[in-house]
């Protein structure tokens, strides 16, 4: 290594993954999504009445959604920890985890909108997509609203 390279510090390179790694990544994502959808179906989380029963804390409260949430959070935490240490997916694709950020107005407003939509429709995004696959009109309305929201966020920000 030359002295000029030592002064500049390490060189960071990013390689474009081979097409085989991309295919494995897509297949992994597809299988994970299918497994998640089957889990949602088996747990009854695609039924809006289940979600609304969880939110009805003064009436006939149904705590089963809390158990599904805790299980999902635990599984995600393990996955994020593994991927964070590896710096890549199991198929070798690079991973960029978002930096930790402070709670700001955008997060609070977005969370409030998510919660309002969740309570009004009785669907989280995942179960809504699964229910959409079964022809649910209420899920179609919610997914349309989600897509409109996803599209509008980058278009509502001032250009920098």
C-alpha positions in Angstrom: 0.0 0.0 0.0 1.4 3.4 -0.9 1.7 6.3 1.5 -0.9 8.3 -0.5 -3.4 5.4 0.1 -2.6 5.4 3.8 -3.3 9.2 4.0 -6.6 8.9 2.2 -8.0 6.1 4.4 -9.7 2.9 3.3 -11.5 2.7 0.0 -15.1 1.7 0.2 -16.4 -0.2 -2.7 -19.9 -1.5 -3.4 -20.3 -4.4 -5.7 -23.5 -5.0 -7.7 -24.7 -8.4 -6.7 -24.7 -11.1 -9.3 -28.0 -11.9 -11.0 -28.1 -15.2 -9.1 -27.9 -13.5 -5.8 -30.8 -11.2 -6.9 -32.9 -14.1 -7.9 -32.2 -15.8 -4.5 -33.1 -12.6 -2.8 -36.4 -12.3 -4.7 -37.3 -15.9 -4.0 -36.5 -15.4 -0.3 -38.7 -12.4 -0.2 -41.5 -14.2 -2.0 -41.3 -17.2 0.3 -41.1 -14.9 3.4 -44.1 -13.0 2.2 -46.1 -16.2 1.5 -45.2 -17.6 4.9 -46.2 -14.3 6.5 -49.5 -14.3 4.7 -50.3 -17.9 5.7 -49.5 -16.9 9.3 -51.9 -14.0 9.1 -54.6 -16.2 7.7 -54.1 -19.0 10.3 -54.0 -16.5 13.2 -57.2 -14.8 12.0 -55.6 -11.4 11.6 -57.2 -10.9 8.1 -60.5 -10.6 9.9 -61.2 -6.9 10.6 -63.4 -7.9 13.6 -60.3 -9.4 15.3 -58.5 -6.1 15.0 -61.5 -4.1 16.1 -62.0 -6.5 19.1 -58.4 -5.7 20.1 -59.1 -2.0 20.0 -62.3 -2.3 22.0 -60.7 -2.0 25.4 -63.9 -1.0 27.2 -66.0 -3.8 25.7 -65.3 -7.3 24.6 -61.5 -6.9 24.4 -59.7 -9.6 22.4 -56.0 -9.7 23.5 -54.9 -12.2 20.8 -53.6 -9.5 18.5 -51.2 -8.5 21.3 -49.7 -12.0 21.2 -49.3 -11.8 17.4 -47.6 -8.4 17.8 -45.2 -9.6 20.4 -44.3 -12.6 18.4 -43.7 -10.4 15.3 -41.6 -7.9 17.2 -39.4 -10.7 18.7 -38.9 -12.4 15.3 -38.1 -9.0 13.6 -35.6 -8.1 16.4 -33.7 -11.3 16.0 -33.6 -10.9 12.2 -32.5 -7.3 12.4 -29.7 -8.2 14.9 -28.5 -11.0 12.6 -28.5 -8.9 9.5 -27.0 -5.9 11.3 -24.0 -8.1 12.3 -23.6 -9.7 8.9 -24.1 -6.5 6.9 -25.7 -8.5 4.2 -28.7 -10.7 3.6 -28.3 -14.5 3.6 -28.2 -14.3 -0.2 -25.3 -11.9 0.0 -27.2 -8.7 -0.9 -26.1 -5.6 1.0 -28.3 -4.2 3.7 -28.7 -0.6 4.7 -30.5 -0.3 8.0 -32.0 3.1 8.7 -30.2 5.2 11.3 -31.9 5.7 14.6 -33.9 9.0 14.5 -35.5 11.2 17.1 -39.3 11.4 17.4 -40.4 14.3 15.3 -43.7 15.8 14.1 -43.6 13.7 10.9 -43.4 10.5 12.9 -46.2 11.5 15.2 -48.5 12.5 12.3 -47.7 9.4 10.4 -48.3 7.2 13.4 -51.6 8.9 14.1 -52.7 8.4 10.5 -51.7 4.8 10.6 -53.6 4.2 13.8 -56.7 6.0 12.6 -56.7 3.9 9.4 -56.1 0.8 11.3 -59.0 1.5 13.7 -61.4 2.6 11.0 -60.7 -0.2 8.6 -59.7 -3.0 10.9 -56.7 -3.9 8.8 -53.0 -3.5 9.1 -51.1 -3.2 5.8 -50.1 -6.9 5.7 -53.5 -8.4 6.4 -55.0 -5.8 4.0 -52.8 -7.1 1.1 -53.7 -10.7 2.0 -57.4 -9.9 2.1 -57.1 -8.0 -1.2 -55.9 -11.3 -2.7 -59.2 -12.8 -1.6 -61.2 -10.0 -3.2 -62.2 -7.9 -0.2 -63.5 -4.5 -1.3 -62.8 -2.9 2.0 -59.2 -4.1 1.8 -59.0 -2.8 -1.8 -60.1 0.7 -0.5 -57.5 0.6 2.2 -54.7 -0.6 -0.1 -55.6 2.1 -2.6 -55.4 4.7 0.2 -52.0 3.3 1.3 -50.6 3.5 -2.2 -51.9 7.0 -2.6 -50.2 7.9 0.7 -46.9 6.3 -0.3 -47.0 8.1 -3.6 -47.9 11.5 -2.0 -45.1 11.6 0.6 -42.2 12.2 -1.7 -44.3 14.5 -3.9 -45.3 16.7 -0.9 -41.8 17.4 0.3 -40.2 20.7 -0.8 -37.4 20.1 -3.3 -33.9 20.5 -1.9 
